[in-house]
Amino acid sequence: MLKLTTAVLALAAGASSCIKPGSLSSNNQNGAKLVSVKMKMPTKIGDKDITGKMDGYSLSIKKTGGDCIFTDIARVEKVAADDVKIDASLRQGCDYSLLLSFGKVSADGKKVDQIFLTSDAHDKKAALPTAIKKEELQGKTAITVKACVSVTELGAKELGVSLAACPSVADDSTETVIDPVIAQPSLTFKLTRPATPTISGSNLILSSGEITSISSAVKFCAIATEVKFLGTAMKRAMLEDAVIEVKPGDKKNIDKTIDIKEITDAGPNNVSEVKIIESCLDTKPEASTTALSLIDKCTASGTCTVIRP
């Protein structure tokens, strides 16, 4: 279901060994049930351990339709441990919208003021609320809701991970305990032919390389090469100065001459590694946005993606 970050929340309506039963009064015609969620703070994004880097969450559940009586939920909680229990009451007969965020809670405990993962609006991107339909609640003892939570720009920087939006999250729980493992973002390009590096005087020549778009959607990408030399020297060069529009199946040749005079002057300059990196957007950026600015941004946050075979 996901493009790039998802937390799976197990919501249970009714009683079980780990869920408190909701109460139904004789004059309640809408069948109110207590819905309980047991959830762990995210501890991994891909292979990256982020345990302890976030200390709280916010949860918002709003009624969006139906004729039941429901008080919207807006909760912020600072937690001292990974295990977090969230209890909320939902009434059957209504539709709901859920937003979830993780990060650092303010000193007064009233808001998550450093948001690292969220389904709410962030970084000029629209919110991705999770819809809970009344049909999902009616007559069910338990439902599973998949809530898309994206890695924010701040989250990518502070957690040291790649920007991501809705990757799938595993739930191997037996008692609705969630330990999200957030997948890394999918690549726009695949390396279909490695570039051959040769050094001629003070120039490095990359030739005969090729990358191919494997995305099913149009993307807007900055592409650069990073060349490492023996020792600690590294040279980065843009393959295009402008952000390029990339359609599914598009191919781009890697043929580039790079001035490495400062490296040849410093001594041995044998090439040890050549990387092609990308930074891609889902929407067309402003005309003033350069490819270099996108690469600089992902480099600073450690979120550039290496194009691999």
C-alpha positions as CSV (number, residue, x, y, z in Angstrom):
1,M,0.0,0.0,0.0
2,L,2.9,2.2,0.6
3,K,5.3,4.4,-1.4
4,L,7.9,4.9,1.2
5,T,6.9,4.9,5.6
6,T,4.1,3.0,7.3
7,A,3.2,2.3,10.9
8,V,0.8,-0.5,11.4
9,L,-1.6,0.1,14.2
10,A,-3.7,-2.7,15.5
11,L,-7.1,-1.4,16.7
12,A,-9.3,-3.8,18.6
13,A,-13.0,-3.2,19.3
14,G,-14.4,-5.3,22.1
15,A,-12.9,-7.6,24.7
16,S,-10.0,-10.0,24.5
17,S,-7.3,-11.1,26.8
18,C,-5.3,-7.9,26.4
19,I,-8.2,-5.5,25.6
20,K,-10.5,-3.9,28.1
21,P,-14.2,-4.3,27.0
22,G,-16.2,-1.3,26.1
23,S,-19.4,-0.6,27.9
24,L,-22.8,-0.5,26.2
25,S,-25.6,1.2,28.1
26,S,-29.2,0.3,27.4
27,N,-29.8,3.7,25.7
28,N,-26.7,3.5,23.5
29,Q,-28.0,2.8,20.0
30,N,-24.7,3.2,18.3
31,G,-22.8,0.4,19.9
32,A,-19.8,2.1,21.5
33,K,-16.7,0.0,22.0
34,L,-13.4,0.8,23.7
35,V,-10.7,0.5,21.1
36,S,-7.2,-0.2,22.5
37,V,-3.9,0.0,20.7
38,K,-0.6,-1.3,22.1
39,M,2.3,0.2,20.2
40,K,6.1,0.4,20.5
41,M,8.0,3.5,19.6
42,P,9.8,2.9,16.3
43,T,13.2,1.4,16.9
44,K,14.5,0.8,13.4
45,I,14.4,2.4,10.0
46,G,15.8,-0.1,7.6
47,D,19.0,-1.4,9.3
48,K,19.4,1.9,11.2
49,D,18.9,1.6,15.0
50,I,17.0,4.7,16.2
51,T,16.2,3.4,19.7
52,G,15.9,6.3,22.2
53,K,16.1,9.1,19.6
54,M,12.4,9.9,19.9
55,D,10.6,10.4,23.2
56,G,7.0,10.8,22.4
57,Y,4.1,10.8,20.0
58,S,0.9,12.6,19.1
59,L,-2.4,11.0,18.1
60,S,-5.4,12.7,16.5
61,I,-8.6,10.9,15.8
62,K,-11.5,12.9,14.4
63,K,-15.0,12.0,13.4
64,T,-15.6,12.6,9.7
65,G,-19.1,11.2,9.2
66,G,-22.0,9.2,10.7
67,D,-24.6,9.9,13.3
68,C,-22.8,8.7,16.5
69,I,-21.8,11.0,19.3
70,F,-18.0,11.2,19.5
71,T,-15.5,13.6,21.1
72,D,-12.4,14.1,18.9
73,I,-9.2,12.8,20.4
74,A,-6.0,15.0,20.4
75,R,-3.3,13.4,22.5
76,V,0.4,14.1,23.1
77,E,2.4,11.7,25.4
78,K,6.0,11.8,26.4
79,V,7.3,8.3,27.1
80,A,10.3,7.0,29.0
81,A,10.4,3.5,27.5
82,D,9.7,1.9,24.1
83,D,6.4,0.4,25.2
84,V,3.5,2.8,24.7
85,K,-0.2,1.9,25.3
86,I,-2.7,4.1,23.6
87,D,-6.4,3.7,24.5
88,A,-9.2,5.4,22.6
89,S,-12.9,4.9,22.3
90,L,-14.6,4.7,18.9
91,R,-18.3,4.4,18.4
92,Q,-19.7,2.2,15.7
93,G,-21.7,4.0,13.1
94,C,-19.2,6.7,12.4
95,D,-16.2,7.3,10.1
96,Y,-12.9,8.6,11.5
97,S,-9.6,10.2,10.4
98,L,-6.4,9.4,12.2
99,L,-3.1,11.3,12.2
100,L,0.1,10.1,14.0
101,S,3.5,11.7,14.7
102,F,6.7,10.6,16.5
103,G,9.5,12.7,17.7
104,K,10.7,14.9,20.5
105,V,8.0,16.3,22.9
106,S,8.3,19.9,24.2
107,A,9.4,20.6,27.8
108,D,5.8,21.3,28.8
109,G,4.6,18.1,27.3
110,K,1.9,19.8,25.2
111,K,3.2,19.1,21.7
112,V,5.7,17.2,19.6
113,D,7.8,20.1,18.6
114,Q,10.5,18.1,16.8
115,I,8.7,15.8,14.4
116,F,10.7,13.0,12.8
117,L,7.9,10.7,11.6
118,T,4.4,11.8,10.8
119,S,1.3,11.4,8.7
120,D,0.4,15.1,9.2
121,A,1.4,17.9,6.9
122,H,5.1,18.6,6.8
123,D,7.9,20.1,4.6
124,K,5.3,21.6,2.3
125,K,3.7,18.2,1.8
126,A,0.0,17.5,2.5
127,A,-1.2,15.3,5.3
128,L,-1.9,11.7,4.7
129,P,-4.6,10.9,7.3
130,T,-5.7,7.3,7.7
131,A,-9.4,6.8,7.1
132,I,-11.3,4.4,9.4
133,K,-14.7,3.6,7.9
134,K,-17.8,2.6,10.0
135,E,-18.0,-0.6,7.9
136,E,-14.6,-1.6,9.3
137,L,-15.9,-1.3,12.9
138,Q,-19.3,-2.8,12.4
139,G,-19.6,-6.3,13.8
140,K,-15.8,-6.7,14.1
141,T,-13.9,-7.8,17.2
142,A,-10.6,-6.3,15.8
143,I,-9.4,-4.3,12.9
144,T,-5.9,-3.4,11.6
145,V,-5.3,0.1,10.4
146,K,-2.2,1.0,8.3
147,A,-1.2,4.5,9.0
148,C,1.3,6.1,6.6
149,V,4.0,8.0,8.5
150,S,6.7,9.7,6.5
151,V,10.3,10.5,7.5
152,T,10.5,14.3,7.7
153,E,13.5,16.4,6.6
154,L,14.3,17.0,10.3
155,G,13.8,13.3,10.9
156,A,16.2,12.4,8.1
157,K,18.8,14.7,9.6
158,E,18.4,13.8,13.2
159,L,18.0,10.1,12.8
160,G,20.6,9.8,10.0
161,V,18.3,8.0,7.6
162,S,16.9,8.6,4.1
163,L,13.8,10.6,3.5
164,A,10.9,8.3,3.1
165,A,7.1,8.4,2.6
166,C,5.1,5.4,3.5
167,P,7.3,2.3,3.4
168,S,5.7,-0.8,4.6
169,V,6.1,-1.8,8.3
170,A,6.2,-5.3,9.6
171,D,3.9,-6.4,12.4
172,D,4.9,-9.8,13.8
173,S,3.0,-9.2,17.0
174,T,0.8,-11.7,18.8
175,E,-0.9,-9.1,21.0
176,T,-1.1,-6.1,18.8
177,V,2.3,-4.9,19.8
178,I,3.8,-3.0,17.0
179,D,7.6,-2.6,16.4
180,P,7.8,-0.6,13.1
181,V,10.7,-1.3,10.8
182,I,10.6,1.5,8.2
183,A,11.9,0.5,4.7
184,Q,14.3,2.6,2.8
185,P,13.0,4.6,-0.1
186,S,12.8,3.0,-3.5
187,L,15.2,4.2,-6.2
188,T,14.2,6.1,-9.3
189,F,17.1,4.8,-11.3
190,K,18.9,1.4,-11.7
191,L,22.5,1.2,-12.9
192,T,22.2,-0.7,-16.1
193,R,25.9,-0.2,-17.2
194,P,28.7,0.9,-15.0
195,A,30.8,3.8,-16.2
196,T,34.4,3.2,-17.1
197,P,36.9,5.6,-15.4
198,T,40.1,6.6,-17.0
199,I,42.5,9.4,-16.0
200,S,44.1,11.6,-18.7
201,G,46.4,14.2,-17.4
202,S,44.4,16.3,-14.9
203,N,41.0,15.0,-16.1
204,L,39.0,12.0,-15.0
205,I,36.9,10.6,-17.9
206,L,33.8,8.6,-17.1
207,S,32.4,6.8,-20.2
208,S,29.9,4.3,-21.5
209,G,27.8,4.2,-18.3
210,E,24.0,4.0,-18.3
211,I,21.2,4.4,-15.8
212,T,17.6,3.5,-16.4
213,S,14.4,4.7,-14.6
214,I,12.6,1.9,-12.8
215,S,10.0,4.2,-11.3
216,S,6.4,3.8,-12.3
217,A,5.8,7.5,-12.0
218,V,7.3,10.7,-13.4
219,K,10.1,12.0,-11.1
220,F,12.2,15.2,-11.0
221,C,15.8,14.3,-10.3
222,A,19.3,15.6,-9.6
223,I,22.0,13.2,-10.5
224,A,25.7,13.4,-9.6
225,T,28.8,11.3,-9.4
226,E,31.0,10.7,-6.5
227,V,34.5,9.4,-7.3
228,K,36.8,8.3,-4.5
229,F,40.6,8.0,-5.0
230,L,43.2,6.1,-3.1
231,G,43.7,7.9,0.2
232,T,40.9,10.3,1.4
233,A,40.4,12.4,-1.8
234,M,36.9,12.5,-3.2
235,K,35.4,14.5,-6.2
236,R,31.7,15.1,-6.7
237,A,30.4,16.4,-10.1
238,M,26.9,17.1,-11.3
239,L,25.9,15.1,-14.4
240,E,23.3,17.8,-15.2
241,D,23.2,21.4,-13.9
242,A,19.4,21.4,-14.0
243,V,16.8,19.1,-12.4
244,I,15.7,16.7,-15.1
245,E,12.2,15.2,-15.6
246,V,12.4,11.5,-15.6
247,K,9.6,9.3,-17.1
248,P,9.3,5.5,-16.5
249,G,11.8,3.6,-18.6
250,D,13.9,6.7,-19.4
251,K,17.7,6.0,-19.9
252,K,20.6,8.4,-19.3
253,N,24.1,7.9,-20.5
254,I,27.0,8.5,-18.1
255,D,29.7,10.3,-20.1
256,K,31.5,13.0,-18.1
257,T,34.9,14.7,-18.1
258,I,35.8,15.9,-14.6
259,D,38.7,18.3,-13.7
260,I,40.7,16.7,-11.0
261,K,43.8,18.9,-11.1
262,E,43.7,19.6,-7.4
263,I,43.8,15.8,-6.8
264,T,46.6,15.0,-9.3
265,D,48.6,17.8,-7.8
266,A,48.3,16.2,-4.4
267,G,49.9,12.9,-5.3
268,P,48.6,9.4,-6.2
269,N,45.2,9.5,-7.8
270,N,44.1,6.0,-8.6
271,V,40.3,5.7,-8.6
272,S,39.0,3.4,-5.9
273,E,35.3,3.8,-6.3
274,V,32.7,5.5,-8.5
275,K,29.2,6.1,-7.3
276,I,26.2,7.6,-9.1
277,I,23.8,9.3,-6.7
278,E,20.3,10.7,-7.0
279,S,18.0,13.0,-5.2
280,C,14.5,12.8,-6.7
281,L,11.2,14.7,-6.0
282,D,7.6,13.6,-6.8
283,T,6.6,17.0,-8.0
284,K,8.3,19.6,-10.2
285,P,10.4,22.0,-8.1
286,E,10.4,25.8,-8.4
287,A,12.3,27.1,-11.4
288,S,15.1,28.5,-9.2
289,T,15.9,25.0,-7.7
290,T,19.1,23.7,-9.2
291,A,20.3,20.1,-9.3
292,L,23.3,21.1,-7.2
293,S,21.0,22.5,-4.4
294,L,19.2,19.2,-4.2
295,I,22.4,17.2,-4.0
296,D,23.8,19.6,-1.4
297,K,20.7,19.2,0.6
298,C,20.6,15.4,0.6
299,T,24.4,15.4,1.3
300,A,24.0,17.6,4.3
301,S,21.2,15.4,5.7
302,G,22.8,12.1,4.7
303,T,19.8,11.2,2.5
304,C,21.3,10.9,-1.0
305,T,20.6,7.6,-2.6
306,V,23.2,5.5,-4.4
307,I,22.1,4.1,-7.8
308,R,22.9,0.4,-7.8
309,P,22.7,-2.4,-10.4
